[in-house]
Amino acid sequence: MIWCRFEDADGPLYGLVEDGLVTTVTGNPFGGYEMGNRRLPLAGLRLLPPVIPNTFFCAGLNYRAHAERAAYGGALRPAGGTGGVPPGVRCRSARRSGTARTAR
């Protein structure tokens, strides 16, 4: 079973792909759904991303070094030893999503 999400005149729809045709469905792949009665050629559809995530997290492998350089104007280590965050800089913690703290 191959799912797709595509643009329709009424907005985004989900469908099931088979033999170059997409059968529309009511519902989505994450819950209940029912097969629709419309079959559309896949080649004529504008495909959309399969989902729109509510939250997107990304951290590079060199995140710590990058954050330190950005916080201290390109220097790898702060001169005052403030624990990685300069005084007065607000930063967000992934562990405490939605909260901000200020370095002391």
C-alpha angles and dihedrals in degrees: 000000000000118000126201136179118215143172115263130178089260095046136273117348136183122230143174118241121220129157094346093308129104120216111204119234134200110228126015142275092261097060138010120327140176128211115252128217098239120097116189131183109257092218091063097051130097102228120215132200108285093241140006106226118222091214131023122195125189132169126170123225089249095046097126094051091045093050092049093050092047093048094049102040096259099320115128095217131028118245094223099049096234095164098266098304122081118232114277095016114130117217135175123233119216088212091057100040113196096019128102129202133194121224115240 
